[in-house]
Structures are given as structure tokens and as C-alpha cells.
Amino acid sequence: MSTKSQLTQQLGVVAGFDDPRVDLEQYRTPPDLAAHLVHRADLEGDIEGKTVVDLGCGTGMLALAATLRGPRQVVGVDIDRDPLETARANARRVGSTSGVSWVHADATRVPLCPDRLTTVVMNPPFGAQDANRHADRGFLATAADVADVSYSVHNADSADFVKAFAADNGGEVTHAFAAEFELPRTFDFHEDDRRELDVEVFRVAWAGSGAEDGGEDSPTGDHSGRSR
């Protein structure tokens, strides 16, 4: 297994959005955040040999990170067709030996019914745009439907919401860890060339996963970034 630093380096070749859409809050997921999330998931036994589904995969950063850790199969789902073309090119750049399927579909109405142990990884919209308020709710609902375990990136003040949603849908937050999301200037309304956002990643064990009791990890000094 490659180290987290090696995984970050491998993901450095993954290209972002050619023409990002503000309504979908499209940002390239920083390689260090993707590597941090997938490395932690792999240490928990949630990647190797599992089906991994990246909801709202964009140009494929999280999905491709997963392909580098020995999954059974990986599926990336996105509502925007153009980034999926970039994702296919990114897969060739990364050179993973594990295959990945790219599905053009709404991640909140995903046409999947996995029959194997499934891990969802996702970085849903934060709801910064009015049209996207509570967008992460739909992503979590899909995870509850298709996953045994999910890892998702949210604003740092989302813990109460994620825990309550999980509890209402047969799940439990077993781990949470802090990270930093480096947001580059992408749209005209951005005032700063670069901004760092505090975020949190949650591991949720959904009904039927047989997950053991967990607990929140203390925020580590091993921070990552934020993006889609």
C-alpha cells in the first residue's frame, strides 16, 4: 500500500474543471484532501476489495484515489457530462490498474443497486448558492440507500446535521476528522485569490453494515483541503 504522501503525489496529475459551473459548486478536489480521506477509509478496511461509489465525482479525484487502493470496483457518478470526459482522461493519467466506470446521472437519484459491500465517498455541494441549500441532504440520502459505509466532506459546522440525518436513516457517525479546504479563485464573485475553509469529514455506518462502535477522532494536525 502506498503511503498517504505517495497517494497525494499520484493524484497531482488529476485535472480540474475546464468550465466549472457555479450552480453545481464545481471545484477540483485538492489531492491532499482526497488522499487523506481515502487513506483513512482504507485503514478502516472500507476500500480494498469493496465496491466504491463516488457521488458527484466531478473530474474523478476521489474515485481515482480509491482505484489506487485495491477496490473490487469503482463507480463515479455525476450529473454534468463534460467533467466525466475529463475524468476519463484523468484515469489514463493516473494509470491505475483498477478499472472505474463513469455514470452520467443525478447523484441524488442514482440508478445503482450494489449487491456487494459498498463504500460511498463524496464531496457534496456545501450549499453556498441559494439553489443548492441543503444539497448535501440528497447525497446523504443516496448514501443511506446504496452504501454500507460513507465518507463525506461538509462544512465544519455540520456535525449536528450529519449525526441527526444519519440517526433518522438507520445510520451512525462513527468517526469525524477535521481538514482544511483550499479554495482557489474560480468564479468572478470570489474576492480572494485563495481561501482556506475549515471542513470536516464524516464516516457513517449505515443500517446493515455491521459496523462496530466508533467515536469521533480528535482533529489531527494532518490536515488536507476541500473541493469537489
C-alpha positions in Angstrom: 0.0 0.0 0.0 1.3 3.4 -0.9 1.7 6.0 1.8 -0.6 8.9 2.0 2.1 11.2 0.7 2.7 8.9 -2.3 -1.0 8.8 -2.9 -1.1 12.6 -2.9 1.7 12.8 -5.4 -0.1 10.3 -7.7 -3.2 12.4 -7.7 -1.3 15.6 -8.6 -1.9 14.8 -12.3 -5.7 14.9 -12.0 -7.0 17.9 -13.9 -9.9 20.0 -12.7 -12.9 21.5 -14.5 -12.4 23.2 -17.9 -15.6 25.3 -17.4 -16.8 25.0 -13.8 -20.5 25.6 -13.1 -21.3 27.8 -10.2 -24.7 26.3 -9.7 -23.1 22.9 -9.1 -20.3 24.4 -6.9 -17.7 22.7 -9.1 -14.2 22.9 -7.7 -11.3 20.4 -8.1 -10.9 18.3 -5.0 -7.3 19.0 -3.7 -5.2 15.9 -4.0 -4.2 16.1 -0.3 -7.8 16.0 0.9 -8.7 13.1 -1.5 -5.6 11.2 -0.3 -6.4 11.9 3.3 -10.0 10.7 3.0 -9.2 7.6 1.0 -6.2 6.7 3.1 -8.3 6.9 6.3 -11.1 4.9 4.6 -8.6 2.2 3.6 -7.2 2.0 7.1 -10.7 1.3 8.3 -11.0 -1.6 5.8 -13.5 0.3 3.6 -11.7 0.4 0.2 -9.7 -2.7 -0.6 -11.9 -5.4 -2.1 -15.0 -3.2 -1.8 -17.3 -1.5 -4.4 -16.6 2.2 -4.1 -19.1 4.8 -5.4 -18.1 8.5 -5.8 -21.3 10.5 -5.8 -20.9 13.8 -7.6 -17.5 12.7 -8.8 -16.7 15.8 -11.0 -13.4 15.1 -12.7 -12.8 12.0 -10.6 -10.4 12.9 -7.8 -11.9 10.8 -5.1 -12.9 7.9 -7.4 -9.3 7.8 -8.8 -7.8 7.9 -5.3 -9.9 4.8 -4.5 -8.7 3.0 -7.6 -5.2 3.2 -6.3 -6.1 1.2 -3.1 -7.2 -2.2 -4.5 -11.0 -1.9 -4.6 -13.2 -4.5 -6.2 -14.7 -1.9 -8.5 -15.2 1.9 -8.6 -18.1 3.9 -10.0 -18.1 7.7 -10.4 -21.5 9.4 -10.8 -22.0 13.0 -11.9 -24.9 15.0 -13.4 -22.6 17.0 -15.6 -21.4 15.1 -18.7 -18.4 17.3 -19.5 -16.4 16.6 -16.3 -16.9 12.9 -16.9 -14.9 13.3 -20.1 -12.1 14.9 -18.1 -12.4 12.1 -15.5 -11.8 9.5 -18.2 -8.7 11.4 -19.3 -7.6 11.7 -15.7 -7.9 7.9 -15.3 -5.4 7.4 -18.0 -3.0 10.0 -16.4 -3.2 8.3 -13.0 -2.5 4.9 -14.6 -4.5 2.8 -12.0 -4.6 -0.9 -12.5 -8.2 -0.9 -11.1 -11.0 -0.1 -13.5 -13.5 2.7 -13.0 -16.9 3.2 -14.6 -18.3 6.7 -15.1 -22.0 7.2 -14.9 -23.9 10.3 -16.2 -26.7 10.6 -13.7 -28.1 12.7 -10.8 -26.2 11.6 -7.7 -29.4 12.1 -5.6 -31.3 9.7 -7.9 -28.5 7.3 -8.7 -29.5 4.3 -10.8 -27.4 1.8 -8.8 -28.2 -1.2 -6.6 -24.9 -2.6 -5.5 -25.0 -6.3 -4.3 -21.6 -6.2 -2.6 -20.2 -4.3 0.3 -20.2 -0.7 -0.9 -18.4 2.4 0.3 -19.6 5.8 -0.8 -17.0 8.7 -1.0 -18.3 12.1 -1.8 -17.8 15.8 -1.5 -21.3 17.2 -2.0 -22.1 20.9 -2.6 -21.8 23.0 0.5 -25.0 24.9 -0.3 -23.2 28.2 -0.8 -25.6 29.1 -3.6 -29.3 29.6 -2.9 -30.3 26.9 -5.4 -28.1 24.4 -3.5 -29.4 24.9 0.0 -29.3 21.6 1.8 -27.9 19.9 -1.3 -25.9 17.5 0.9 -29.1 16.1 2.3 -29.9 14.4 -1.1 -26.4 13.0 -1.3 -26.6 11.5 2.2 -30.0 10.0 1.4 -28.4 8.2 -1.6 -25.6 7.0 0.5 -28.1 5.6 3.0 -29.8 3.7 0.2 -26.7 2.2 -1.5 -23.8 2.2 1.0 -22.7 0.1 3.9 -20.3 3.0 4.8 -19.9 6.5 3.5 -17.3 9.2 3.8 -18.4 12.8 3.1 -17.0 16.3 3.3 -19.1 19.0 4.9 -18.7 22.5 6.4 -17.1 22.4 9.8 -20.4 23.4 11.5 -22.4 20.4 10.0 -21.8 17.8 12.8 -25.2 18.1 14.4 -27.0 17.9 11.0 -25.0 14.9 9.8 -25.4 13.0 13.0 -29.2 13.7 13.1 -29.7 12.7 9.5 -27.7 9.5 9.9 -29.7 8.6 13.0 -33.0 9.3 11.2 -32.0 7.0 8.4 -30.6 4.0 10.2 -27.0 5.1 10.3 -24.4 6.3 12.8 -21.5 8.6 12.6 -18.6 6.5 13.8 -15.7 8.9 13.0 -15.1 12.5 12.2 -11.9 14.3 11.4 -11.1 17.9 10.6 -9.5 19.2 7.4 -8.8 22.3 5.5 -10.2 23.0 2.1 -8.1 25.2 -0.1 -10.4 27.1 -2.3 -8.8 28.8 -5.3 -10.3 31.8 -7.0 -12.6 30.2 -9.6 -15.6 32.5 -10.2 -15.9 36.2 -10.7 -17.6 36.8 -7.4 -14.6 35.4 -5.5 -12.7 38.2 -3.9 -9.6 36.4 -2.8 -7.1 34.5 -4.9 -7.1 31.7 -2.4 -9.1 30.9 0.7 -8.9 28.1 3.2 -12.1 26.7 4.6 -12.4 24.6 7.7 -14.3 21.4 6.9 -15.0 18.0 8.5 -15.1 14.5 7.0 -17.7 12.1 8.5 -17.7 8.3 8.3 -21.2 7.0 8.6 -22.0 3.3 9.0 -25.5 2.7 7.5 -28.1 0.1 8.5 -26.9 -3.5 7.8 -23.2 -2.6 7.7 -22.5 -4.3 10.9 -20.1 -1.5 11.9 -18.6 -1.6 15.3 -19.0 1.3 17.8 -16.7 4.1 16.9 -16.1 7.6 18.1 -15.0 11.0 16.9 -11.3 11.4 16.3 -9.7 14.5 17.6 -8.9 16.9 14.8 -5.5 15.9 13.6 -2.7 18.2 12.7 -2.6 16.2 9.4 -4.9 18.5 7.5 -5.9 18.3 3.9 -8.0 20.5 1.6 -11.6 21.0 0.3 -13.1 20.7 -3.1 -15.4 18.7 -5.4 
